[in-house]
């Protein structure tokens, strides 16, 4: 299997939950909870990419590895590319998995699932989605919907991603913002200018699609909890208790 690196971008600039990466979840900072799940995926080294010395110190105290990146990155993709170049200047790493630092309930199995579609030479990057079961999500603009063509059970080729209402017969899919890239695809992606569709929908992955890059979607069983508010943090503590 091609060498894989898991990168977890983490910044301290959250407005809704200040200091989010260091928020305590059952005795561990949230960023360390995510790191533990990435390590358990068993697909390659997991490293936190951050602009915060406090985050770096917390990760290293827990026995993990963190790399410092610039503070002015516009997206997590830009941050992980800087970290990749610093960690692997020899370009030995072929695949990069980007796990958001605010997904403390993500499962190691789902992280592995995102990597699997890259075995197809035609695929540039891969992501995850889960079937929508809650009718309220169908019309919620904060729930990004993945649309695609089924290739095989549990795998789709993406056609688009949208915040618009899901219409027509289902199933409909809730996109999960976890990505796996081939190295050349990540390097190309971060050098592309924002596209019109990306700016309209406020969805970074549309930049790749508009440039003709192929995204495949692995369908998983559920959506991990993204922690953005104090209420989300309490949910995560309860989910991970015990």
Secondary structure, 3 states (H helix, E strand, C coil): CCCEEEEEEECCCCCCCCCHHHCEECCEEHHHHHHHHHHHCCCCEEEEEECCHHHHHHHHHCCCCEEECCCCCCCHHHHHHHHHHHHCCCCCCCEEEECCCCCCCCCHHHHHHHHHHHHCCCCCEEEEEEECCCHHHHHCCCCCEEEEEEEECCEEEEEEEECCCCCCCCCCEEEEEEEEEEHHHHHHHHHCCCCHHHHHHCCCHHHHHHCCCCEEEEEECCCCCCCCCHHHHHHHHHHCCC
